[in-house]
Amino acid sequence: MPSSSVLKSWKEISAFLHVTVRTAQRWESDLGLPVHRPRSKRGSAVLGFTEELRAWLQNLPAAGTQLVSLAFEVVRFC
């Protein structure tokens, strides 16, 4: 099995990150979360690769890291 898995929806991506779908979508627009949008008829398809997401989490600038840490804290108490 390859070390990188493909996540095929916002639900899978957000579950991998342990955040809500809305938070993952906000991270895409505000912090550059690496997701891919293959061409589809509906235009809403999204893919994420676990290795890219892990690398993104590890390489966030300080401000982004603080936002991600805060989100993890909020999720943990919900």
C-alpha positions as CSV (number, residue, x, y, z in Angstrom):
1,M,0.0,0.0,0.0
2,P,1.4,3.4,-0.9
3,S,2.3,5.8,1.9
4,S,-0.1,8.4,0.5
5,S,-3.8,7.9,0.5
6,V,-6.3,9.8,-1.6
7,L,-9.2,11.5,0.2
8,K,-12.1,11.9,-2.1
9,S,-14.4,14.5,-0.4
10,W,-14.4,17.4,2.0
11,K,-15.8,15.0,4.6
12,E,-12.8,12.7,4.3
13,I,-10.3,15.6,4.3
14,S,-11.9,17.1,7.3
15,A,-12.0,13.8,9.2
16,F,-8.3,13.3,8.4
17,L,-7.6,16.8,9.8
18,H,-10.0,16.3,12.8
19,V,-11.9,19.5,12.0
20,T,-15.3,20.4,10.5
21,V,-15.9,20.5,6.8
22,R,-16.3,24.3,7.0
23,T,-13.0,24.7,8.8
24,A,-11.2,22.6,6.2
25,Q,-12.8,24.7,3.4
26,R,-11.8,27.9,5.3
27,W,-8.2,26.6,5.6
28,E,-8.2,26.1,1.8
29,S,-9.2,29.7,1.1
30,D,-7.3,31.4,4.0
31,L,-4.2,29.3,4.6
32,G,-3.7,27.4,1.3
33,L,-4.7,23.9,2.3
34,P,-3.5,21.8,-0.6
35,V,-6.6,20.2,-2.3
36,H,-7.1,19.3,-5.9
37,R,-10.3,19.9,-7.9
38,P,-10.4,17.6,-10.9
39,R,-12.7,18.6,-13.7
40,S,-16.2,17.2,-13.2
41,K,-19.7,18.0,-14.4
42,R,-20.8,19.5,-11.1
43,G,-17.5,21.3,-10.4
44,S,-17.6,20.4,-6.7
45,A,-15.3,17.4,-6.6
46,V,-12.3,17.7,-4.4
47,L,-9.3,15.5,-3.7
48,G,-6.7,15.6,-1.0
49,F,-3.5,13.5,-0.6
50,T,-2.6,12.6,3.0
51,E,1.1,13.2,2.4
52,E,0.5,16.7,1.0
53,L,-1.8,17.5,3.9
54,R,0.7,16.3,6.5
55,A,3.5,18.3,4.9
56,W,1.2,21.4,4.8
57,L,0.5,21.0,8.5
58,Q,4.2,20.7,9.3
59,N,5.2,23.7,7.2
60,L,2.6,26.3,8.2
61,P,3.9,29.7,9.1
62,A,3.6,30.7,12.7
63,A,0.2,32.6,12.3
64,G,-1.3,29.6,10.4
65,T,0.0,27.2,13.0
66,Q,-1.7,29.2,15.8
67,L,-5.0,29.1,13.9
68,V,-4.7,25.3,13.3
69,S,-3.8,24.7,17.0
70,L,-6.8,26.8,18.1
71,A,-9.1,24.8,15.8
72,F,-7.8,21.5,17.2
73,E,-8.4,22.8,20.8
74,V,-12.0,23.8,19.9
75,V,-12.7,20.4,18.2
76,R,-11.3,18.5,21.2
77,F,-13.7,20.2,23.6
78,C,-16.8,19.8,21.4
